[in-house]
Amino acid sequence: MSRIEAPRSEDTAATGTLVDLLLGGLPAEAVLTDPDVTASYANDMASFCPAGTPAVVVLPRTVEQVQHVMRTATALRVPVVPQGARTGLSGAANASEGCIVLSLTKMDRILEINPVDRIAVAEPGVINAVLSRAVGEHGLYYPPDPSSWEMCTIGGNIGTASGGLCCVKYGVTAEYVLGLDVVLADGRLMSTGRRTAKGVAGYDLTRLFVGSEGSLGIVVRAVLGLRPKPPEQLVLAAEFASAAAACDAVCRIMEGGHVPSLLELMDRTTVKAVNDMAQMDLPESTEALLLAAFDTTAPAADLAAVGALCEAAGATQVVPADDAAESELLLQARRLSLTALEAVKGVTMIDDVCVPRSRLAEMLEGVDRIAEKYRLTIGVVAHAGDGNTHPTVCFDPADPDESRRARESFDEIMALGLELGGTITGEHGVGVLKKEWLAREIGPVGMEMQRAVKQAFDPLNILNPGKLF
């Protein structure tokens, strides 16, 4: 589990110098030094990820203040850990010992919404849901929708290349980041990308920063692409007697050329957990529940076609919604999945393995075997249309043996994903949790090139050190 070490007495003088220099370019209220307060910034939401004790937490409001922080950090060779809302699940926002935690939550302005160019310009601390609702008032749509969208920030979404439920149709965060303003490790400000619909000038540095987990620079402004707001979606729920049959339905839907706005799967363990927590009367005889949605101009016809494919794959029951209110009820179970699984034991490890859609059934069957092998409850929810699975290991952190088995099962799930031609992370990032596995996935030459990029942007290795590799 995450651990916060006590400050060392010999660091007191150095911390005083650091704080004094920071106060030279920041207001006093933006510099937090109370140990009880700074300790609360040490971790994100990942399990099994160590964290150090920050020397200081800063909450800048302007680009110039961020530049001052980075110049100070460079002068003193102090590590800087950028943070958003700390809803991440890989330890990417965990503090390093004696670091400056650079919390960007106060930089929370939407600077522009342009319906003609279909862009929004936002600071990194803007909450995803706040941006989505703001652009919606202009008839526009910002698609990336992580499950934590009511809490997570745009900067955090960019840092971890977040996904969400709508990715099967609309793609992930990377597809909507057109340009960035980034403060580099030495305090210089760099702009990347564009505001135009097209642009191919030079290397795509914008895309390089998306998913870099704050290890290359500090995003202080983002130009984000928008789409016209789609019609309200209608949802269908299909029950299956086996996970393999549900995955077969997924393959049939995608092979048939259908473009659902959502295609989600819950296994029997997850269905039971949701019922136990929320008494939703989901059928616990089902082995897998598949939810499909369409936001087209004729969603009922699309649902009928997909329903027929589900029945051909062996669905025991298909229930299409008649309206938006009924659709929302069907989706509520999916939204409660992770909370319900957490209630099983009190703590979860949420894996994030993505496999080719054609191997999805093998992934779910493999997770079942791993759960049995380690005598653990492991529920799976999946963005099935992407092949992005979230095997969720439920365990008691007070039980050392169960905690050990949880960690070993987590690793075995990642190994299974790679064996099936997948990736260790589809949307949560590498952080601390999956450092070892990144090297296994991309190989020694890939690691050499990744480190060379890091060296070019951060030669002193002060930006979020210890993450990724």
Salt bridges, closest charged atoms under 4 A:
GLU5 OE2 - ARG3 NH1 2.61
ASP11 OD2 - ARG8 NE 3.13
GLU112 OE2 - ARG195 NH2 2.80
GLU123 OE2 - ARG109 NH2 2.77
GLU150 OE2 - ARG133 NH2 2.50
ASP181 OD2 - ARG221 NE 2.73
ASP186 OD2 - ARG188 NE 2.84
ASP248 OD2 - ARG252 NE 3.07
GLU264 OE1 - ARG334 NE 2.72
GLU264 OE2 - HIS383 ND1 2.83
ASP276 OD2 - LYS272 NZ 2.82
GLU287 OE1 - ARG268 NH1 2.94
ASP295 OD1 - LYS169 NZ 2.57
GLU328 OE2 - ARG335 NH1 2.42
ASP351 OD1 - LYS434 NZ 3.12
ASP352 OD1 - HIS390 ND1 3.85
GLU362 OE2 - ARG359 NE 2.52
ASP368 OD2 - ARG268 NH1 3.41
ASP401 OD2 - ARG375 NH2 3.94
ASP401 OD1 - ARG404 NH2 2.66
ASP401 OD2 - ARG405 NE 2.90
GLU402 OE1 - LYS345 NZ 3.41
GLU402 OE1 - ARG405 NH2 4.00
GLU408 OE1 - ARG404 NH1 3.12
ASP411 OD1 - ARG407 NH2 3.44
GLU412 OE1 - LYS373 NZ 3.07
GLU427 OE2 - HIS383 NE2 2.87
GLU427 OE2 - HIS390 NE2 2.80
GLU436 OE2 - ARG440 NH2 2.24
ASP458 OD2 - LYS454 NZ 2.70
